[in-house]
Amino acid sequence: CTDYKDHEPEFREYICNKLIMPMVIGNSYTVSFWITNGESDWLSPYSSNRFGVFFSDSVPVQVEHEAIPYKPQYEYPGELWTTEWKHITFTFVADTPYEYITFGNFYTDAETEGKLYGDENKSGSYYFIDKVEIFGRSCF
């Protein structure tokens, strides 16, 4: 996913995928994934304080390249930037039979802050995501 800075105002890319099966309303789910900004010559050098995970019952619609205007069920607390793989895990209770997971920045540029960690001639914040796992358990 990309976001933030000067390459094109309000530009966003998202990672979205359909779940193997819909979530069950009322069940607790633990979500686990690995994330990095990577290391390469084309590294986008900015952090972002607005990385989130959004669950939905249909594919979120992005008209052009703007932020998808939904509130994610999970937001990384604070600034996210690392060249190492970082493990992130969180738990939430499904209030809808969600079928899709989407990763990215769901906020405008004005609502997003970032810090430069690399080449100032490059722009944006780009993340690589791997090994997404979702474990569910009944809360009844």
ChimeraX attribute file (.defattr): number of C-alpha atoms within 10 A of each C-alpha:
attribute: neighborCount
match mode: 1-to-1
recipient: residues
	/A:1	19
	/A:2	23
	/A:3	34
	/A:4	30
	/A:5	23
	/A:6	13
	/A:7	11
	/A:8	13
	/A:9	13
	/A:10	16
	/A:11	19
	/A:12	25
	/A:13	18
	/A:14	19
	/A:15	14
	/A:16	17
	/A:17	13
	/A:18	16
	/A:19	14
	/A:20	9
	/A:21	10
	/A:22	14
	/A:23	22
	/A:24	18
	/A:25	14
	/A:26	16
	/A:27	17
	/A:28	19
	/A:29	19
	/A:30	14
	/A:31	17
	/A:32	16
	/A:33	16
	/A:34	16
	/A:35	20
	/A:36	18
	/A:37	24
	/A:38	19
	/A:39	12
	/A:40	8
	/A:41	8
	/A:42	11
	/A:43	19
	/A:44	26
	/A:45	24
	/A:46	26
	/A:47	26
	/A:48	24
	/A:49	19
	/A:50	24
	/A:51	25
	/A:52	18
	/A:53	19
	/A:54	20
	/A:55	26
	/A:56	18
	/A:57	14
	/A:58	11
	/A:59	14
	/A:60	17
	/A:61	9
	/A:62	13
	/A:63	8
	/A:64	10
	/A:65	13
	/A:66	19
	/A:67	21
	/A:68	19
	/A:69	13
	/A:70	13
	/A:71	14
	/A:72	20
	/A:73	15
	/A:74	17
	/A:75	18
	/A:76	15
	/A:77	10
	/A:78	12
	/A:79	15
	/A:80	20
	/A:81	23
	/A:82	16
	/A:83	13
	/A:84	12
	/A:85	15
	/A:86	15
	/A:87	13
	/A:88	12
	/A:89	15
	/A:90	14
	/A:91	15
	/A:92	14
	/A:93	18
	/A:94	17
	/A:95	12
	/A:96	15
	/A:97	16
	/A:98	19
	/A:99	18
	/A:100	20
	/A:101	20
	/A:102	20
	/A:103	22
	/A:104	24
	/A:105	32
	/A:106	25
	/A:107	22
	/A:108	19
	/A:109	20
	/A:110	8
	/A:111	10
	/A:112	17
	/A:113	16
	/A:114	20
	/A:115	16
	/A:116	17
	/A:117	13
	/A:118	13
	/A:119	13
	/A:120	10
	/A:121	8
	/A:122	17
	/A:123	21
	/A:124	22
	/A:125	25
	/A:126	23
	/A:127	24
	/A:128	13
	/A:129	17
	/A:130	12
	/A:131	10
	/A:132	13
	/A:133	12
	/A:134	16
	/A:135	10
	/A:136	16
	/A:137	12
	/A:138	11
	/A:139	10
	/A:140	6
